[in-house]
């Protein structure tokens, strides 16, 4: 991938994480889940059409990124607690 393509893909990843984060927020708020879930699914569907990847591959990628982001956040909190 070119540098420009990598930059664009990082923006796509950020948007996917944002949409998954919106789903998490609605679960905590106990309202708005259907809309947030539909928005995420529409995003993944459009991205699948554009990239040729499957929706399952994209969903796994975004959920893995979200999990890794959560692990990093927990690791940094543990390190702060040890100070």
KOLRO-252191 format. One record per residue: residue number from 1; residue in one letter; chain; x, y, z of N, C-alpha, C, O in turn. Coordinates in Angstrom, 2 decimals. Each point is the difference from the previous one (the first is absolute). Example, Ala and Ser with C-alpha at 12.3 -4.5 7.8 and 13.67 -1.06 7.14 Angstrom:
   i aa ch      nx      ny      nz     cax     cay     caz      cx      cy      cz      ox      oy      oz
   1  a  A   13.19   -5.69    7.80   -0.89    1.19    0.00    0.90    1.20    0.00    1.04   -0.02    0.66
   2  s  A   -1.39    1.07   -1.38    0.82    1.19    0.06   -0.77    1.09    0.73    0.51    1.11    0.17
// end
This chain:
   i aa ch      nx      ny      nz     cax     cay     caz      cx      cy      cz      ox      oy      oz
   1  x  A    0.84   -1.18    0.00   -0.84    1.18    0.00    0.88    1.25    0.00    1.07    0.03    0.61
   2  x  A   -1.54    0.96   -1.30    0.72    1.28    0.00   -0.25    0.72    1.33   -0.89   -0.35    0.77
   3  x  A    1.70    1.36   -0.53   -0.18    0.79    1.22   -1.39    0.63    0.05   -0.62    0.07    1.06
   4  x  A    0.13    0.38   -2.20   -1.33    0.61   -0.07   -1.08   -1.02    0.32   -0.95    0.31    0.72
   5  x  A    1.09   -1.53   -1.24   -0.97   -1.06    0.27    0.02   -0.38    1.48   -1.05   -0.24    0.60
   6  x  A    2.23    0.19   -0.02    0.12   -0.32    1.43   -0.68    1.08    0.83   -0.70   -0.30    0.97
   7  x  A    0.91    1.55   -1.34   -0.63    1.13    0.71   -1.53   -0.11   -0.08   -0.69    0.19    1.00
   8  x  A    0.19   -0.49   -2.19   -1.46   -0.15   -0.17   -0.51   -1.17    0.82   -1.04    0.12    0.65
   9  x  A    1.76   -1.24   -0.66   -0.44   -1.17    0.76   -0.03    0.29    1.50   -0.91   -0.45    0.69
  10  x  A    1.88    1.20   -0.20    0.01    0.38    1.43   -1.25    0.84    0.33   -0.57   -0.14    1.08
  11  x  A    0.16    1.00   -2.01   -1.22    0.79    0.21   -1.23   -0.90    0.00   -0.93    0.21    0.79
  12  x  A    0.92   -1.21   -1.66   -1.11   -0.96   -0.05   -0.05   -0.77    1.32   -1.08   -0.20    0.56
  13  x  A    2.24   -0.24   -0.07    0.04   -0.71    1.28   -0.53    0.88    1.13   -0.75   -0.47    0.85
  14  x  A    1.14    1.72   -0.85   -0.47    0.91    1.05   -1.51    0.16   -0.06   -0.66    0.03    1.04
  15  x  A    0.10    0.05   -2.25   -1.45    0.14   -0.15   -0.70   -1.28    0.49   -1.03    0.08    0.67
  16  x  A    1.58   -1.23   -1.01   -0.58   -1.26    0.48    0.02   -0.10    1.51   -0.98   -0.43    0.61
  17  x  A    2.09    0.83    0.00    0.09   -0.01    1.47   -0.99    0.99    0.62   -0.59   -0.28    1.04
  18  x  A    0.43    1.41   -1.68   -0.97    1.00    0.49   -1.41   -0.59   -0.01   -0.76    0.17    0.96
  19  x  A    0.42   -0.86   -2.03   -1.35   -0.58   -0.12   -0.20   -1.12    1.01   -1.09   -0.13    0.56
  20  x  A    2.12   -0.70   -0.33   -0.11   -1.03    1.03   -0.09    0.63    1.39   -0.74   -0.48    0.86
  21  x  A    1.48    1.55   -0.65   -0.08    0.72    1.27   -1.39    0.54    0.25   -0.48    0.02    1.14
  22  x  A   -0.19    0.44   -2.21   -1.37    0.48    0.14   -0.93   -1.13    0.44   -0.91    0.23    0.79
  23  x  A    1.15   -1.43   -1.29   -0.81   -1.14    0.42    0.21   -0.26    1.48   -0.96   -0.21    0.74
  24  x  A    2.21    0.23   -0.28    0.30   -0.20    1.42   -0.71    1.04    0.86   -0.57   -0.32    1.04
  25  x  A    0.61    1.56   -1.48   -0.65    1.08    0.76   -1.50   -0.22    0.12   -0.59    0.22    1.06
  26  x  A   -0.04   -0.67   -2.15   -1.44   -0.22    0.05   -0.35   -1.16    0.91   -1.05   -0.01    0.63
  27  x  A    1.94   -0.98   -0.56   -0.25   -1.12    0.91    0.05    0.47    1.45   -0.81   -0.42    0.82
  28  x  A    1.74    1.30   -0.52    0.11    0.53    1.35   -1.18    0.92    0.33   -0.50    0.00    1.12
  29  x  A    0.06    0.77   -2.12   -1.12    0.92    0.20   -1.34   -0.71   -0.08   -1.03    0.55    0.40
  30  x  A    1.05   -1.77   -0.92   -1.20   -0.83   -0.16   -1.03    0.64   -0.92   -1.21   -0.20    0.17
  31  x  A    1.70    0.97   -1.15   -0.89    0.55   -1.02    0.79    0.34   -1.25    1.18    0.34    0.08
  32  x  A   -1.83   -0.44   -1.22    0.63    0.35   -1.27    0.81   -1.10   -0.65    0.68    0.24   -1.00
  33  x  A   -0.75   -1.45    1.56    0.82   -1.09   -0.53   -0.32   -0.30   -1.46    0.90   -0.14   -0.82
  34  x  A   -2.19    0.02    0.49   -0.37   -0.39   -1.37    0.58    0.96   -1.03    0.51   -0.43   -1.03
  35  x  A   -0.60    1.72    1.30    0.51    0.99   -0.93    1.52   -0.09   -0.14    0.53    0.03   -1.11
  36  x  A    0.16   -0.15    2.24    1.46   -0.08   -0.03    0.46   -1.28   -0.69    0.97    0.01   -0.76
  37  x  A   -1.66   -1.11    1.01    0.36   -1.27   -0.62   -0.24    0.05   -1.51    0.83   -0.48   -0.77
  38  x  A   -1.95    1.06    0.36   -0.30    0.13   -1.42    1.05    0.88   -0.68    0.44   -0.30   -1.11
  39  x  A   -0.06    1.39    1.76    1.01    0.89   -0.55    1.33   -0.75   -0.22    0.63    0.15   -1.04
  40  x  A   -0.23   -0.94    2.02    1.24   -0.79   -0.12   -0.13   -1.02   -1.12    0.92   -0.14   -0.82
  41  x  A   -2.03   -0.57    0.77   -0.20   -1.02   -1.04   -0.01    0.63   -1.40    0.59   -0.55   -0.93
  42  x  A   -1.24    1.69    0.80    0.00    0.70   -1.29    1.42    0.40   -0.41    0.38   -0.13   -1.17
  43  x  A    0.39    0.61    2.14    1.39    0.39   -0.26    0.80   -1.21   -0.48    0.72    0.09   -1.00
  44  x  A   -0.83   -1.21    1.70    0.74   -1.21   -0.36   -0.47   -0.52   -1.36    0.82   -0.44   -0.81
  45  x  A   -2.12    0.48    0.55   -0.52   -0.44   -1.31    0.59    0.83   -1.14    0.45   -0.55   -1.00
  46  x  A   -0.47    1.88    1.16    0.54    0.88   -1.04    1.50   -0.22   -0.19    0.50    0.01   -1.12
  47  x  A    0.19   -0.21    2.22    1.44   -0.23   -0.06    0.31   -1.34   -0.69    0.96   -0.10   -0.75
  48  x  A   -1.77   -0.89    1.01    0.18   -1.31   -0.64   -0.17    0.13   -1.51    0.77   -0.57   -0.76
  49  x  A   -1.77    1.32    0.34   -0.21    0.22   -1.44    1.19    0.72   -0.63    0.39   -0.31   -1.13
  50  x  A    0.18    1.25    1.85    1.11    0.80   -0.51    1.31   -0.79   -0.04    0.76    0.10   -0.97
  51  x  A   -0.50   -0.87    2.02    1.31   -0.65    0.13    0.05   -1.41   -0.57    1.08   -0.49   -0.34
  52  x  A   -2.23   -0.17    0.24   -0.01   -1.39   -0.42    0.21   -0.96    1.16   -0.03   -1.22   -0.20
  53  x  A    0.24    1.74    1.40    0.07   -0.84    1.19   -1.41   -0.37    0.42   -0.95    0.68   -0.37
  54  x  A    0.81   -1.75    1.13   -1.33   -0.37    0.46   -0.37    0.81    1.23    0.86    0.56    0.68
  55  x  A   -2.15   -0.49   -0.41   -0.45    0.71    1.20    0.54   -0.69    1.25    0.32    0.66    0.98
  56  x  A   -0.22   -1.98   -1.02    0.54   -0.74    1.15    1.46    0.34    0.25    0.41    0.18    1.15
  57  x  A    0.38   -0.10   -2.21    1.41    0.36    0.14    0.14    1.40    0.59    0.81    0.23    0.89
  58  x  A   -1.60    0.69   -1.40    0.06    1.37    0.48   -0.46    0.11    1.45    0.63    0.69    0.80
  59  x  A   -1.71   -1.37   -0.46   -0.50    0.03    1.36    1.03   -0.57    0.97    0.25    0.58    1.06
  60  x  A    0.37   -1.70   -1.43    1.04   -0.58    0.85    1.17    0.97    0.16    0.55    0.13    1.09
  61  x  A   -0.18    0.53   -2.16    1.11    0.96    0.06   -0.33    1.13    0.98    0.81    0.33    0.86
  62  x  A   -1.99    0.25   -1.00   -0.36    1.12    0.87   -0.18   -0.43    1.45    0.42    0.72    0.91
  63  x  A   -1.02   -1.87   -0.68   -0.17   -0.45    1.39    1.34   -0.36    0.63    0.19    0.20    1.20
  64  x  A    0.74   -0.73   -2.00    1.35   -0.28    0.50    0.70    1.31    0.37    0.63    0.09    1.05
  65  x  A   -0.73    0.91   -1.92    0.59    1.31    0.30   -0.57    0.59    1.29    0.73    0.54    0.82
  66  x  A   -2.04   -0.66   -0.66   -0.64    0.53    1.20    0.50   -0.73    1.25    0.26    0.62    1.03
  67  x  A   -0.13   -1.94   -1.13    0.48   -0.77    1.14    1.45    0.39    0.33    0.34    0.15    1.17
  68  x  A    0.49    0.01   -2.19    1.39    0.40    0.22    0.07    1.39    0.63    0.82    0.25    0.88
  69  x  A   -1.68    0.63   -1.33   -0.06    1.35    0.56   -0.38   -0.06    1.48    0.57    0.71    0.82
  70  x  A   -1.54   -1.57   -0.50   -0.41   -0.17    1.40    1.11   -0.58    0.85    0.17    0.41    1.15
  71  x  A    0.60   -1.35   -1.70    1.11   -0.59    0.73    1.07    1.05    0.29    0.55    0.05    1.10
  72  x  A   -0.25    0.78   -2.10    1.00    1.06    0.19   -0.45    0.97    1.07    0.80    0.46    0.82
  73  x  A   -2.10   -0.13   -0.83   -0.53    0.93    0.99    0.13   -0.61    1.40    0.39    0.69    0.95
  74  x  A   -0.71   -1.98   -0.81    0.11   -0.67    1.29    1.45   -0.09    0.45    0.30    0.19    1.18
  75  x  A    0.61   -0.47   -2.11    1.42   -0.06    0.33    0.50    1.33    0.53    0.74    0.05    0.98
  76  x  A   -1.13    1.04   -1.63    0.46    1.33    0.43   -0.60    0.35    1.37    0.65    0.66    0.80
  77  x  A   -1.87   -1.10   -0.54   -0.60    0.26    1.32    0.74   -0.77    1.09    0.21    0.51    1.10
  78  x  A    0.18   -1.76   -1.42    0.75   -0.79    0.98    1.34    0.66    0.29    0.42    0.05    1.16
  79  x  A    0.25    0.44   -2.18    1.30    0.64    0.19   -0.15    1.27    0.83    0.84    0.29    0.84
  80  x  A   -1.91    0.47   -1.08   -0.24    1.23    0.78   -0.27   -0.34    1.46    0.41    0.75    0.89
  81  x  A   -1.08   -1.85   -0.65   -0.33   -0.41    1.36    1.23   -0.44    0.79    0.00    0.06    1.23
  82  x  A    1.06   -0.49   -1.92    1.23   -0.45    0.67    0.90    1.14    0.39    0.94   -0.19    0.78
  83  x  A   -1.20    1.38   -1.30    0.87    1.16    0.30   -0.16    0.46    1.42    0.66    0.96    0.41
// end
